């Protein structure tokens, strides 16, 4: 869900930053479109993660709608300085401000992790799998599995078609599904340590 208008308003000087924060997208929302899904980490200008930036990230992880004025008070900086720092962190891909949704309430009844083994070029297979809309998370791994893809589907039939599409990607030797029954923990606060 794009938070473009609210975010632009906040970056111009007031209001809140956004809904909740999720580290899954690198480009701040544009004027008319949601940010694209991150498929690769692109080299960008580095941002110094000093104590102030880390404190800002932690505060936004606690509440992505926190105002710049409130953050400024808590980190002993001006509101303009905080606004600039947040904008730099976003441009550099360090943070993203997005709405984190409840998949069930959004109509996605099935979530699964797909363990994928690839013969040949893992990067080429990953690029094709990343294009599948229902894949919301894709990582290369060490060990007996080359890729893990998290898939969010509306029902079992949709999940079946997604797994079939993954298996049809050239080089995919094996794709095994692990359907989620229950979520015990999900947090986005790990990045501010």
Protein Blocks (a to p, Z undefined) as FASTA:
>chain_A
ZZklmmmmmmnogajfblcdcdfbfbdcdfkbccdddfbdcddddddddfklmmmmmmmm
mommbcfklmmmmnopafklmmmmmmmmmmnomaccdddddfklnopabdcddddddehj
fklmmmmmmmpmklmbdcddedjbfbdcddddfblklmmmmmmmmmmpghiabdcddddf
bdfbdcfklmmZZ
